[in-house]
Amino acid sequence: MPKMKTKSSAKKRFKLTASGLVKFKPSQKRHRLISKPTKMKRQARRGEVMADVDAKKVIKFFIPNGL
């Protein structure tokens, strides 16, 4: 059976913490920023930790070997 590869898109979008949680950056921060509220832009600056249900799927299907 061949080795499982990490998806290239997942390498760019997710990071694993030391405790195994999945971190990601929120969306809505690339273009058309003038029309978006200041609160939305401010909250999109920081990274967030993914919910456990979604994190299990990301680890299983996209980053099986970690990053």
PDB file of N, CA, C and O in Angstrom:
ATOM      1  N   MET A   1       0.840  -1.184   0.000  1.00  0.00           N
ATOM      2  CA  MET A   1       0.000   0.000   0.000  1.00  0.00           C
ATOM      3  C   MET A   1       0.885   1.248   0.000  1.00  0.00           C
ATOM      4  O   MET A   1       1.843   1.319   0.771  1.00  0.00           O
ATOM      5  N   PRO A   2       0.576   2.247  -0.867  1.00  0.00           N
ATOM      6  CA  PRO A   2       1.430   3.434  -0.935  1.00  0.00           C
ATOM      7  C   PRO A   2       1.272   4.332   0.292  1.00  0.00           C
ATOM      8  O   PRO A   2       0.307   4.231   1.051  1.00  0.00           O
ATOM      9  N   LYS A   3       2.249   5.207   0.452  1.00  0.00           N
ATOM     10  CA  LYS A   3       2.195   6.154   1.557  1.00  0.00           C
ATOM     11  C   LYS A   3       1.060   7.146   1.342  1.00  0.00           C
ATOM     12  O   LYS A   3       0.722   7.479   0.206  1.00  0.00           O
ATOM     13  N   MET A   4       0.472   7.618   2.443  1.00  0.00           N
ATOM     14  CA  MET A   4      -0.551   8.660   2.348  1.00  0.00           C
ATOM     15  C   MET A   4       0.149  10.009   2.316  1.00  0.00           C
ATOM     16  O   MET A   4       0.996  10.301   3.160  1.00  0.00           O
ATOM     17  N   LYS A   5      -0.206  10.818   1.350  1.00  0.00           N
ATOM     18  CA  LYS A   5       0.401  12.134   1.219  1.00  0.00           C
ATOM     19  C   LYS A   5      -0.483  13.195   1.856  1.00  0.00           C
ATOM     20  O   LYS A   5      -1.707  13.069   1.886  1.00  0.00           O
ATOM     21  N   THR A   6       0.155  14.239   2.363  1.00  0.00           N
ATOM     22  CA  THR A   6      -0.563  15.398   2.879  1.00  0.00           C
ATOM     23  C   THR A   6      -1.014  16.235   1.693  1.00  0.00           C
ATOM     24  O   THR A   6      -0.241  16.447   0.759  1.00  0.00           O
ATOM     25  N   LYS A   7      -2.253  16.714   1.715  1.00  0.00           N
ATOM     26  CA  LYS A   7      -2.762  17.558   0.637  1.00  0.00           C
ATOM     27  C   LYS A   7      -2.030  18.891   0.655  1.00  0.00           C
ATOM     28  O   LYS A   7      -1.844  19.489   1.714  1.00  0.00           O
ATOM     29  N   SER A   8      -1.612  19.358  -0.524  1.00  0.00           N
ATOM     30  CA  SER A   8      -0.848  20.603  -0.608  1.00  0.00           C
ATOM     31  C   SER A   8      -1.662  21.800  -0.139  1.00  0.00           C
ATOM     32  O   SER A   8      -1.120  22.725   0.465  1.00  0.00           O
ATOM     33  N   SER A   9      -2.961  21.784  -0.417  1.00  0.00           N
ATOM     34  CA  SER A   9      -3.784  22.913   0.025  1.00  0.00           C
ATOM     35  C   SER A   9      -3.894  22.957   1.547  1.00  0.00           C
ATOM     36  O   SER A   9      -3.980  24.037   2.131  1.00  0.00           O
ATOM     37  N   ALA A  10      -3.891  21.797   2.187  1.00  0.00           N
ATOM     38  CA  ALA A  10      -3.994  21.749   3.646  1.00  0.00           C
ATOM     39  C   ALA A  10      -2.720  22.268   4.302  1.00  0.00           C
ATOM     40  O   ALA A  10      -2.777  22.848   5.386  1.00  0.00           O
ATOM     41  N   LYS A  11      -1.578  22.068   3.663  1.00  0.00           N
ATOM     42  CA  LYS A  11      -0.320  22.572   4.206  1.00  0.00           C
ATOM     43  C   LYS A  11      -0.355  24.095   4.332  1.00  0.00           C
ATOM     44  O   LYS A  11       0.209  24.669   5.264  1.00  0.00           O
ATOM     45  N   LYS A  12      -1.027  24.737   3.374  1.00  0.00           N
ATOM     46  CA  LYS A  12      -1.070  26.192   3.350  1.00  0.00           C
ATOM     47  C   LYS A  12      -2.134  26.764   4.281  1.00  0.00           C
ATOM     48  O   LYS A  12      -2.027  27.915   4.706  1.00  0.00           O
ATOM     49  N   ARG A  13      -3.150  25.985   4.600  1.00  0.00           N
ATOM     50  CA  ARG A  13      -4.294  26.513   5.329  1.00  0.00           C
ATOM     51  C   ARG A  13      -4.322  26.179   6.813  1.00  0.00           C
ATOM     52  O   ARG A  13      -4.913  26.926   7.594  1.00  0.00           O
ATOM     53  N   PHE A  14      -3.706  25.087   7.219  1.00  0.00           N
ATOM     54  CA  PHE A  14      -3.825  24.608   8.595  1.00  0.00           C
ATOM     55  C   PHE A  14      -2.464  24.422   9.243  1.00  0.00           C
ATOM     56  O   PHE A  14      -1.464  24.172   8.570  1.00  0.00           O
ATOM     57  N   LYS A  15      -2.448  24.550  10.574  1.00  0.00           N
ATOM     58  CA  LYS A  15      -1.270  24.245  11.390  1.00  0.00           C
ATOM     59  C   LYS A  15      -1.738  23.407  12.564  1.00  0.00           C
ATOM     60  O   LYS A  15      -2.849  23.591  13.061  1.00  0.00           O
ATOM     61  N   LEU A  16      -0.897  22.490  13.006  1.00  0.00           N
ATOM     62  CA  LEU A  16      -1.212  21.691  14.184  1.00  0.00           C
ATOM     63  C   LEU A  16      -0.495  22.268  15.393  1.00  0.00           C
ATOM     64  O   LEU A  16       0.678  22.632  15.308  1.00  0.00           O
ATOM     65  N   THR A  17      -1.192  22.354  16.515  1.00  0.00           N
ATOM     66  CA  THR A  17      -0.563  22.799  17.750  1.00  0.00           C
ATOM     67  C   THR A  17       0.120  21.610  18.413  1.00  0.00           C
ATOM     68  O   THR A  17      -0.043  20.473  17.971  1.00  0.00           O
ATOM     69  N   ALA A  18       0.877  21.864  19.461  1.00  0.00           N
ATOM     70  CA  ALA A  18       1.585  20.790  20.163  1.00  0.00           C
ATOM     71  C   ALA A  18       0.617  19.807  20.812  1.00  0.00           C
ATOM     72  O   ALA A  18       0.942  18.633  20.989  1.00  0.00           O
ATOM     73  N   SER A  19      -0.575  20.293  21.168  1.00  0.00           N
ATOM     74  CA  SER A  19      -1.550  19.408  21.805  1.00  0.00           C
ATOM     75  C   SER A  19      -2.467  18.718  20.789  1.00  0.00           C
ATOM     76  O   SER A  19      -3.381  17.990  21.175  1.00  0.00           O
ATOM     77  N   GLY A  20      -2.224  18.945  19.491  1.00  0.00           N
ATOM     78  CA  GLY A  20      -2.989  18.247  18.465  1.00  0.00           C
ATOM     79  C   GLY A  20      -4.200  18.991  17.940  1.00  0.00           C
ATOM     80  O   GLY A  20      -4.981  18.429  17.172  1.00  0.00           O
ATOM     81  N   LEU A  21      -4.376  20.254  18.341  1.00  0.00           N
ATOM     82  CA  LEU A  21      -5.494  21.036  17.823  1.00  0.00           C
ATOM     83  C   LEU A  21      -5.132  21.606  16.456  1.00  0.00           C
ATOM     84  O   LEU A  21      -3.953  21.735  16.126  1.00  0.00           O
ATOM     85  N   VAL A  22      -6.132  21.944  15.671  1.00  0.00           N
ATOM     86  CA  VAL A  22      -5.903  22.482  14.330  1.00  0.00           C
ATOM     87  C   VAL A  22      -6.189  23.978  14.348  1.00  0.00           C
ATOM     88  O   VAL A  22      -7.279  24.409  14.724  1.00  0.00           O
ATOM     89  N   LYS A  23      -5.187  24.771  13.932  1.00  0.00           N
ATOM     90  CA  LYS A  23      -5.347  26.214  13.837  1.00  0.00           C
ATOM     91  C   LYS A  23      -5.571  26.594  12.384  1.00  0.00           C
ATOM     92  O   LYS A  23      -5.085  25.926  11.472  1.00  0.00           O
ATOM     93  N   PHE A  24      -6.323  27.689  12.177  1.00  0.00           N
ATOM     94  CA  PHE A  24      -6.556  28.197  10.827  1.00  0.00           C
ATOM     95  C   PHE A  24      -6.792  29.697  10.897  1.00  0.00           C
ATOM     96  O   PHE A  24      -7.073  30.242  11.964  1.00  0.00           O
ATOM     97  N   LYS A  25      -6.677  30.351   9.762  1.00  0.00           N
ATOM     98  CA  LYS A  25      -6.965  31.778   9.669  1.00  0.00           C
ATOM     99  C   LYS A  25      -8.366  31.955   9.114  1.00  0.00           C
ATOM    100  O   LYS A  25      -8.736  31.254   8.172  1.00  0.00           O
ATOM    101  N   PRO A  26      -9.165  32.872   9.664  1.00  0.00           N
ATOM    102  CA  PRO A  26     -10.510  33.104   9.153  1.00  0.00           C
ATOM    103  C   PRO A  26     -10.496  33.666   7.726  1.00  0.00           C
ATOM    104  O   PRO A  26      -9.489  34.202   7.265  1.00  0.00           O
ATOM    105  N   SER A  27     -11.604  33.534   7.059  1.00  0.00           N
ATOM    106  CA  SER A  27     -11.727  34.040   5.695  1.00  0.00           C
ATOM    107  C   SER A  27     -12.086  35.523   5.709  1.00  0.00           C
ATOM    108  O   SER A  27     -12.090  36.155   6.766  1.00  0.00           O
ATOM    109  N   GLN A  28     -12.383  36.066   4.555  1.00  0.00           N
ATOM    110  CA  GLN A  28     -12.848  37.447   4.371  1.00  0.00           C
ATOM    111  C   GLN A  28     -11.762  38.488   4.624  1.00  0.00           C
ATOM    112  O   GLN A  28     -12.075  39.583   5.091  1.00  0.00           O
ATOM    113  N   LYS A  29     -10.498  38.185   4.334  1.00  0.00           N
ATOM    114  CA  LYS A  29      -9.440  39.144   4.647  1.00  0.00           C
ATOM    115  C   LYS A  29      -8.531  39.401   3.441  1.00  0.00           C
ATOM    116  O   LYS A  29      -7.411  39.878   3.622  1.00  0.00           O
ATOM    117  N   ARG A  30      -8.972  39.104   2.228  1.00  0.00           N
ATOM    118  CA  ARG A  30      -8.095  39.222   1.072  1.00  0.00           C
ATOM    119  C   ARG A  30      -8.356  40.449   0.206  1.00  0.00           C
ATOM    120  O   ARG A  30      -7.424  41.191  -0.105  1.00  0.00           O
ATOM    121  N   HIS A  31      -9.591  40.672  -0.182  1.00  0.00           N
ATOM    122  CA  HIS A  31      -9.873  41.791  -1.080  1.00  0.00           C
ATOM    123  C   HIS A  31     -11.248  42.358  -0.755  1.00  0.00           C
ATOM    124  O   HIS A  31     -12.009  41.770   0.014  1.00  0.00           O
ATOM    125  N   ARG A  32     -11.562  43.516  -1.355  1.00  0.00           N
ATOM    126  CA  ARG A  32     -12.810  44.242  -1.077  1.00  0.00           C
ATOM    127  C   ARG A  32     -12.953  44.566   0.407  1.00  0.00           C
ATOM    128  O   ARG A  32     -14.028  44.388   0.979  1.00  0.00           O
ATOM    129  N   LEU A  33     -11.897  45.031   1.023  1.00  0.00           N
ATOM    130  CA  LEU A  33     -11.908  45.299   2.458  1.00  0.00           C
ATOM    131  C   LEU A  33     -12.608  46.610   2.810  1.00  0.00           C
ATOM    132  O   LEU A  33     -12.999  46.816   3.959  1.00  0.00           O
ATOM    133  N   ILE A  34     -12.767  47.498   1.824  1.00  0.00           N
ATOM    134  CA  ILE A  34     -13.419  48.777   2.102  1.00  0.00           C
ATOM    135  C   ILE A  34     -14.883  48.566   2.471  1.00  0.00           C
ATOM    136  O   ILE A  34     -15.424  49.273   3.322  1.00  0.00           O
ATOM    137  N   SER A  35     -15.520  47.593   1.829  1.00  0.00           N
ATOM    138  CA  SER A  35     -16.948  47.394   2.038  1.00  0.00           C
ATOM    139  C   SER A  35     -17.268  46.507   3.234  1.00  0.00           C
ATOM    140  O   SER A  35     -18.439  46.248   3.514  1.00  0.00           O
ATOM    141  N   LYS A  36     -16.256  46.043   3.936  1.00  0.00           N
ATOM    142  CA  LYS A  36     -16.493  45.170   5.085  1.00  0.00           C
ATOM    143  C   LYS A  36     -16.373  45.960   6.385  1.00  0.00           C
ATOM    144  O   LYS A  36     -15.576  46.896   6.464  1.00  0.00           O
ATOM    145  N   PRO A  37     -17.143  45.603   7.398  1.00  0.00           N
ATOM    146  CA  PRO A  37     -17.087  46.331   8.672  1.00  0.00           C
ATOM    147  C   PRO A  37     -15.726  46.179   9.358  1.00  0.00           C
ATOM    148  O   PRO A  37     -15.035  45.175   9.185  1.00  0.00           O
ATOM    149  N   THR A  38     -15.368  47.176  10.123  1.00  0.00           N
ATOM    150  CA  THR A  38     -14.096  47.172  10.839  1.00  0.00           C
ATOM    151  C   THR A  38     -14.025  46.007  11.816  1.00  0.00           C
ATOM    152  O   THR A  38     -12.966  45.402  11.988  1.00  0.00           O
ATOM    153  N   LYS A  39     -15.131  45.693  12.448  1.00  0.00           N
ATOM    154  CA  LYS A  39     -15.145  44.594  13.414  1.00  0.00           C
ATOM    155  C   LYS A  39     -14.811  43.266  12.731  1.00  0.00           C
ATOM    156  O   LYS A  39     -14.076  42.450  13.288  1.00  0.00           O
ATOM    157  N   MET A  40     -15.338  43.051  11.548  1.00  0.00           N
ATOM    158  CA  MET A  40     -15.069  41.817  10.812  1.00  0.00           C
ATOM    159  C   MET A  40     -13.586  41.710  10.450  1.00  0.00           C
ATOM    160  O   MET A  40     -12.986  40.643  10.577  1.00  0.00           O
ATOM    161  N   LYS A  41     -13.006  42.814  10.003  1.00  0.00           N
ATOM    162  CA  LYS A  41     -11.592  42.810   9.622  1.00  0.00           C
ATOM    163  C   LYS A  41     -10.697  42.590  10.841  1.00  0.00           C
ATOM    164  O   LYS A  41      -9.693  41.882  10.767  1.00  0.00           O
ATOM    165  N   ARG A  42     -11.073  43.204  11.960  1.00  0.00           N
ATOM    166  CA  ARG A  42     -10.284  43.078  13.185  1.00  0.00           C
ATOM    167  C   ARG A  42     -10.313  41.649  13.708  1.00  0.00           C
ATOM    168  O   ARG A  42      -9.287  41.125  14.141  1.00  0.00           O
ATOM    169  N   GLN A  43     -11.482  41.016  13.670  1.00  0.00           N
ATOM    170  CA  GLN A  43     -11.598  39.652  14.171  1.00  0.00           C
ATOM    171  C   GLN A  43     -10.933  38.636  13.247  1.00  0.00           C
ATOM    172  O   GLN A  43     -10.564  37.547  13.689  1.00  0.00           O
ATOM    173  N   ALA A  44     -10.777  38.978  11.975  1.00  0.00           N
ATOM    174  CA  ALA A  44     -10.147  38.068  11.028  1.00  0.00           C
ATOM    175  C   ALA A  44      -8.625  38.114  11.105  1.00  0.00           C
ATOM    176  O   ALA A  44      -7.960  37.318  10.443  1.00  0.00           O
ATOM    177  N   ARG A  45      -8.060  39.018  11.891  1.00  0.00           N
ATOM    178  CA  ARG A  45      -6.605  39.113  12.021  1.00  0.00           C
ATOM    179  C   ARG A  45      -6.020  37.908  12.741  1.00  0.00           C
ATOM    180  O   ARG A  45      -5.002  37.355  12.325  1.00  0.00           O
ATOM    181  N   ARG A  46      -6.666  37.515  13.809  1.00  0.00           N
ATOM    182  CA  ARG A  46      -6.103  36.451  14.635  1.00  0.00           C
ATOM    183  C   ARG A  46      -6.501  35.077  14.099  1.00  0.00           C
ATOM    184  O   ARG A  46      -7.521  34.931  13.425  1.00  0.00           O
ATOM    185  N   GLY A  47      -5.702  34.099  14.403  1.00  0.00           N
ATOM    186  CA  GLY A  47      -6.043  32.738  14.037  1.00  0.00           C
ATOM    187  C   GLY A  47      -7.040  32.156  15.012  1.00  0.00           C
ATOM    188  O   GLY A  47      -7.206  32.669  16.119  1.00  0.00           O
ATOM    189  N   GLU A  48      -7.700  31.094  14.611  1.00  0.00           N
ATOM    190  CA  GLU A  48      -8.682  30.447  15.466  1.00  0.00           C
ATOM    191  C   GLU A  48      -8.380  28.961  15.539  1.00  0.00           C
ATOM    192  O   GLU A  48      -7.665  28.415  14.699  1.00  0.00           O
ATOM    193  N   VAL A  49      -8.936  28.315  16.557  1.00  0.00           N
ATOM    194  CA  VAL A  49      -8.803  26.872  16.714  1.00  0.00           C
ATOM    195  C   VAL A  49     -10.075  26.229  16.191  1.00  0.00           C
ATOM    196  O   VAL A  49     -11.183  26.647  16.527  1.00  0.00           O
ATOM    197  N   MET A  50      -9.903  25.219  15.373  1.00  0.00           N
ATOM    198  CA  MET A  50     -11.038  24.568  14.740  1.00  0.00           C
ATOM    199  C   MET A  50     -11.811  23.714  15.739  1.00  0.00           C
ATOM    200  O   MET A  50     -11.242  23.187  16.695  1.00  0.00           O
ATOM    201  N   ALA A  51     -13.108  23.586  15.506  1.00  0.00           N
ATOM    202  CA  ALA A  51     -13.948  22.745  16.360  1.00  0.00           C
ATOM    203  C   ALA A  51     -13.500  21.285  16.245  1.00  0.00           C
ATOM    204  O   ALA A  51     -12.972  20.870  15.214  1.00  0.00           O
ATOM    205  N   ASP A  52     -13.714  20.518  17.308  1.00  0.00           N
ATOM    206  CA  ASP A  52     -13.229  19.138  17.360  1.00  0.00           C
ATOM    207  C   ASP A  52     -13.776  18.271  16.238  1.00  0.00           C
ATOM    208  O   ASP A  52     -13.044  17.458  15.674  1.00  0.00           O
ATOM    209  N   VAL A  53     -15.045  18.432  15.908  1.00  0.00           N
ATOM    210  CA  VAL A  53     -15.668  17.607  14.867  1.00  0.00           C
ATOM    211  C   VAL A  53     -14.991  17.847  13.523  1.00  0.00           C
ATOM    212  O   VAL A  53     -14.687  16.897  12.802  1.00  0.00           O
ATOM    213  N   ASP A  54     -14.756  19.107  13.187  1.00  0.00           N
ATOM    214  CA  ASP A  54     -14.121  19.436  11.922  1.00  0.00           C
ATOM    215  C   ASP A  54     -12.635  19.082  11.945  1.00  0.00           C
ATOM    216  O   ASP A  54     -12.087  18.640  10.935  1.00  0.00           O
ATOM    217  N   ALA A  55     -11.986  19.272  13.086  1.00  0.00           N
ATOM    218  CA  ALA A  55     -10.562  18.994  13.191  1.00  0.00           C
ATOM    219  C   ALA A  55     -10.266  17.513  12.962  1.00  0.00           C
ATOM    220  O   ALA A  55      -9.258  17.174  12.342  1.00  0.00           O
ATOM    221  N   LYS A  56     -11.128  16.634  13.453  1.00  0.00           N
ATOM    222  CA  LYS A  56     -10.920  15.201  13.242  1.00  0.00           C
ATOM    223  C   LYS A  56     -10.953  14.855  11.760  1.00  0.00           C
ATOM    224  O   LYS A  56     -10.165  14.032  11.295  1.00  0.00           O
ATOM    225  N   LYS A  57     -11.859  15.479  11.018  1.00  0.00           N
ATOM    226  CA  LYS A  57     -11.943  15.224   9.581  1.00  0.00           C
ATOM    227  C   LYS A  57     -10.717  15.752   8.850  1.00  0.00           C
ATOM    228  O   LYS A  57     -10.193  15.088   7.955  1.00  0.00           O
ATOM    229  N   VAL A  58     -10.259  16.938   9.223  1.00  0.00           N
ATOM    230  CA  VAL A  58      -9.093  17.525   8.571  1.00  0.00           C
ATOM    231  C   VAL A  58      -7.867  16.654   8.812  1.00  0.00           C
ATOM    232  O   VAL A  58      -7.101  16.393   7.885  1.00  0.00           O
ATOM    233  N   ILE A  59      -7.677  16.205  10.042  1.00  0.00           N
ATOM    234  CA  ILE A  59      -6.512  15.381  10.357  1.00  0.00           C
ATOM    235  C   ILE A  59      -6.588  14.034   9.631  1.00  0.00           C
ATOM    236  O   ILE A  59      -5.577  13.538   9.131  1.00  0.00           O
ATOM    237  N   LYS A  60      -7.766  13.455   9.575  1.00  0.00           N
ATOM    238  CA  LYS A  60      -7.911  12.136   8.965  1.00  0.00           C
ATOM    239  C   LYS A  60      -7.710  12.170   7.451  1.00  0.00           C
ATOM    240  O   LYS A  60      -7.025  11.308   6.900  1.00  0.00           O
ATOM    241  N   PHE A  61      -8.297  13.151   6.779  1.00  0.00           N
ATOM    242  CA  PHE A  61      -8.300  13.136   5.321  1.00  0.00           C
ATOM    243  C   PHE A  61      -7.234  14.013   4.674  1.00  0.00           C
ATOM    244  O   PHE A  61      -6.773  13.695   3.578  1.00  0.00           O
ATOM    245  N   PHE A  62      -6.829  15.109   5.321  1.00  0.00           N
ATOM    246  CA  PHE A  62      -5.948  16.052   4.674  1.00  0.00           C
ATOM    247  C   PHE A  62      -4.522  16.065   5.209  1.00  0.00           C
ATOM    248  O   PHE A  62      -3.575  16.250   4.445  1.00  0.00           O
ATOM    249  N   ILE A  63      -4.362  15.869   6.512  1.00  0.00           N
ATOM    250  CA  ILE A  63      -3.008  15.892   7.074  1.00  0.00           C
ATOM    251  C   ILE A  63      -2.782  14.646   7.935  1.00  0.00           C
ATOM    252  O   ILE A  63      -2.613  14.764   9.149  1.00  0.00           O
ATOM    253  N   PRO A  64      -2.777  13.459   7.330  1.00  0.00           N
ATOM    254  CA  PRO A  64      -2.659  12.230   8.114  1.00  0.00           C
ATOM    255  C   PRO A  64      -1.311  12.086   8.813  1.00  0.00           C
ATOM    256  O   PRO A  64      -1.221  11.430   9.850  1.00  0.00           O
ATOM    257  N   ASN A  65      -0.265  12.691   8.257  1.00  0.00           N
ATOM    258  CA  ASN A  65       1.076  12.554   8.842  1.00  0.00           C
ATOM    259  C   ASN A  65       1.471  13.771   9.657  1.00  0.00           C
ATOM    260  O   ASN A  65       2.618  13.865  10.095  1.00  0.00           O
ATOM    261  N   GLY A  66       0.569  14.690   9.870  1.00  0.00           N
ATOM    262  CA  GLY A  66       0.915  15.923  10.563  1.00  0.00           C
ATOM    263  C   GLY A  66       1.571  16.890   9.584  1.00  0.00           C
ATOM    264  O   GLY A  66       1.699  16.594   8.396  1.00  0.00           O
ATOM    265  N   LEU A  67       1.985  18.049  10.094  1.00  0.00           N
ATOM    266  CA  LEU A  67       2.624  19.039   9.217  1.00  0.00           C
ATOM    267  C   LEU A  67       4.054  19.260   9.601  1.00  0.00           C
ATOM    268  O   LEU A  67       4.746  20.060   8.971  1.00  0.00           O
TER     269      LEU A  67
END
